[in-house]
Amino acid sequence: MSTKKPAAPGTPADVTFADSLYASRSLFVASGEGLREFKVVGHRVTIQDDDAEALEYLINHAELQILEG
């Protein structure tokens, strides 16, 4: 099963991470003066590949592993 959906030219693709600890939870990262929330559902959290801030946070999270397509 592929974790990345084919994207139309010029549109970001999805990147999915597996959460090794929780089936559902919210992850928060500071962004400017606020917080961004990433929801884990079914041990998975998905973001767009052009979101550098989210990629950096999720790649460096000890309990998450990127799923290769």
C-alpha angles and dihedrals in degrees: 000000000000120000095199123069117214108258127213113249110284095018125105120254125227122257117198128201128195118226109218095195112035135041090203134010142122122254119201131201127184112249119180106309095336142052131259119214126213116190122215111210122177091355089303137105121183130197136167118268093234093062100099095177093053093043092053092048096046096041090054095045109112095217097048130079125190114239114223117223 
